[in-house]
């Protein structure tokens, strides 16, 4: 089954233009999901909107969008009024400038899409290979799904990945999260032990090893319910308590070196002769 494109348009860098298509790169569609049902009848529930004051159901044709200007007071808008305010899409991803890949701040990354040529296009390959060779990413802008968006584009395999970017007003300041952190200067010995532990845990980024334990637990629950088997509660994980940080680091480093806890030296038994 052919993959369906979410969006088609052109990628433009100055006078260089090539037709492209966007495809979904990450989706939650395969996650376990539930519906709300009536406990008594087992029938699925339908959602309906009611007036917050009268409690009466409101028909779809009478539902419009409103912006709260003060408590309980709204200014309303029709779909046509909102559509008129949205920038017109010219179906063009316009590259504004290029940046070094290492300069990308991950907190601004939103949702990734695969960006591929809409046909056999030499210009697309030229753009992809040029960014890959120079280790650069492109910052671009477009109207995507009725919203003006910024995109970060970088080479990925035989194509490109275009990631929508969060705007600055959407990203909260890190200072508010880290403002109350105490100033702690790490002890040299403890820092060396920490570095050793980190080195022994080095690996590679392998998404195939990522386990969605929550989804798997729900799938097992559903399977047990369908089969009429009792639902087993998973064991509660033990919570580790750190009594002394330096001792914990030393113990962890010792386990890494030997593969197991170092056993204490056995005491020698002294046998005295009678007499």
Secondary structure, DSSP 4 states (H G I P E B T S, - for coil): -PPPPSEEEEEEETTEEEEEEEEE----TTS-----B-TTT-PBP----B-TTT--B--GGG--EEEEEETTEEEEE-HHHHHHHSPPP-SEEEEEEEEEGGG--GGGEEEEEEEEESSS-HHHHHHHHHHHHHTEEEEEEEEETTEEEEEEEEEETTEEEEEEE--GGGSPPHHHHHTT----PPPHHHHHHHHHHHHHT-----GGG---HHHHHHHHHHHHHHHTPPPPPPPPPPPP--S-HHHHHHHHHHHHHHSSPPPPPPPPPPPPPP-
